[in-house]
Amino acid sequence: MKTPIASTTVCACGRPISPPVDAGTQDLVEVACACGRLIELRRSFDSWTVDGELHPEGSVPVGGFSRELRLQPDVERFWFPVNAAGGRLNVHLVFSAEMRSAEAKPSDMKAFRIAPVANASEARRKWLLWWESHPRASRASSGRTHSL
């Protein structure tokens, strides 16, 4: 069994962030920074490292995501960058903790449904796994609905 560790790292905004005291033996935890970013921390031996970052967006989009998810009272919207064949691509992510569901979509692609997920960072990770396993995904704006 791993021993809980306490360490602090820094968000991109410069504020210090720490894993929650109750992280126990979890290897991945999601931490909210005061700036609004969600930071996913990964346990690495005797410290924590930043594994991913979600940037907050102020409004829920009108189009591109399912109406069911957009209208949830607890819906949150984020974006994160990925590298694609044509350069950097921003992926938008809509998440509802109550539904344990998220949808992610880069540019003009169909929204990709991800469920069940415990948090927005898990949705980001699952979308990245799907994206990396489909090298032609960046050209898949054909109207197909994707799901995980």
LUMVEXVO-71970 format. One record per residue (C-alpha): residue in three letters; x, y, z. Coordinates in steps of 0.02 Angstrom, whole numbers, plus 50000, padded with zeros to 5 digits. Layout:
N
AlaXYZ
...
This chain:
148
Met500005000050000
Lys500635017449956
Thr500915030150093
Pro499965046450075
Ile501125060850032
Ala500935079550046
Ser501715090749916
Thr501295106849829
Thr501455111149646
Val500995126949551
Cys499535130449434
Ala499885139249269
Cys499185155049350
Gly500575154449480
Arg499515149349630
Pro500105134549735
Ile498985119149728
Ser499045103849839
Pro498225086849833
Pro496755085049951
Val497165078550124
Asp495965063950095
Ala496855058349934
Gly497345042450026
Thr498135030149906
Gln497345037349748
Asp498565039549604
Leu497525053049517
Val496585067349599
Glu495685082649530
Val496035099249617
Ala495165115849582
Cys496295131149580
Ala495615148049636
Cys495825154049454
Gly494485141449398
Arg495625128649317
Leu495425110349362
Ile497125102249384
Glu497335083449380
Leu498765077949491
Arg499625061149471
Arg500565052949613
Ser502355050249559
Phe503405041249689
Asp503555053749832
Ser502745068949749
Trp501295074549639
Thr501465080449459
Val500225089349347
Asp499445076649229
Gly498165087749146
Glu497295104349152
Leu495545110349108
His495235128849077
Pro493515135549127
Glu492335143149000
Gly490985155149056
Ser489475149048961
Val488705132848905
Pro488645131748715
Val486995132448623
Gly487485120348485
Gly488585105248462
Phe488215096848628
Ser486675087048679
Arg485215097148746
Glu485045084848890
Leu486795088648953
Arg486775107348915
Leu485205109849019
Gln485825101149176
Pro485845113349324
Asp487605107849374
Val488375108349199
Glu490155114749187
Arg491095119449029
Phe492975118349001
Trp494235117748861
Phe495945109748843
Pro497245109648703
Val497835094448605
Asn499125092448468
Ala498395087348301
Ala499125084848128
Gly498695102648080
Gly499355110348242
Arg498565114148408
Leu496705110648430
Asn495585116548572
Val494375103348634
His492805109348723
Leu492115098548863
Val490405099448947
Phe490215089649110
Ser488805085749233
Ala489255077549398
Glu487425073349430
Met487305063849265
Arg489085056949284
Ser489245061349100
Ala490235072648985
Glu490385076948802
Ala491945083148715
Lys492165090448542
Pro493575098648446
Ser493125111348311
Asp491705105348199
Met491695087048250
Lys490185078748328
Ala490155078548517
Phe490935062948592
Arg489925056148740
Ile490935049848889
Ala490025040649029
Pro490115036049166
Val491435047949233
Ala491755053849410
Asn492415070949362
Ala492885082149215
Ser494715076949222
Glu494235058649200
Ala493195063649049
Arg494695072848976
Arg495805057449003
Lys494545045648922
Trp494325057348773
Leu496215058348750
Leu496325039248751
Trp494995038548616
Trp495835052448514
Glu497545044248522
Ser496835027448467
His496005035348314
Pro497375044348215
Arg496125049748083
Ala494935056948213
Ser495455074648167
Arg494645071747996
Ala493095063148066
Ser491865077548055
Ser490705067047949
Gly489215067648065
Arg489505051248154
Thr489055050748338
His490435044048447
Ser490225036648619
Leu491305029148755
